[in-house]
Amino acid sequence: MFNNKTILITGGTGSFGNTFVPMTLAKYNPKKIIVFSRDEMKQWDMAKKFEGDSRLRFFIGDVRDKERLYRALDGVDFVVHAAATKIVPTAEYNPFECVKTNINGAMNLIDACIDKGVQGVVALSTDKASSPINLYGATKLASDKLFVAANSYSGEHGTRFSVVRYGNVMGSRGSVIPFFMSIKDKGVLPITDARMTRFMISLEEGVELVWHAFEDMEGGEIYVKKIPSMKVSDLARVIAPEARQDIIGIRPGEKLHEQMISSEDAYYTYEYPEHFKILPTIHGWATCPKRIKEGKRVPEGFVYSSDNNAEWMSDADLQKWIDINRDKIGAI
């Protein structure tokens, strides 16, 4: 699929990009991967990891800058859109900045990809985009809708757009696992609510879902990975079994349980062995056989949330993951 093709990844110096790039270079033989991001120091650090690999390029730019996107997309075949303002409290207190990146940036990228003849685009979404209660989730829901609708005006043989949605990325920079590990020796871990649950996914699983989306999509699908849940209090107990858990209350914009498929989405959702697909409601695409393929319609009223999940991560599975990934937790 990516052999001898040029791929651009926005926000490419983040946690996802630092996993997507080496995995894609190893599995495929792309002509070029362009890392597009606005942080020159992160690009400098990332470039050192891949020194000598002529397939990698770095491009300073911001998705808010449409002209820069047009320049970066020259000759690009596929785009992964990972750029986002994503810290929930930051978005609550800086809403205009979040909108500029997550919504305006999505619009800029869509226009530029269509005009430059990009073959396919997969945008990364989040569980917070399903029935959102915080600004970050609301902007990502808007972004998802933009990428789905973009298929309407890219033309039948134009750029195809789809979305990948998943939950808490284990060990990524700024997430709960490295946070708990960094303070566990203090003997107290802050827990917002003892009942709180989250979906758990590894970066590698996220990359594989993006690969699958590129291979499978007709345009407009939202791919939702089947992943386990875990109570945040259990996660804290595995990381620091001797530490006291201090209940501090839910933060602004925070949910008790996360959701990836709402009951309203269920009517258009199909199940597959390792994922779900929410099909677009426009143009009758939700009944399109090419999009449904071998999928099975989920029951009416189905909700995929972290508290009603059929799959739960055990203490042993979490500990095994930590032991294997200890050296890179919180590093990317």
Summary of the structure (lengths in Angstrom):
residues: 332
radius of gyration: 19.5
end to end distance: 26.6
largest distance: 59.1
contacts: 1105
relative contact order: 0.12
helix: 42%
strand: 22%
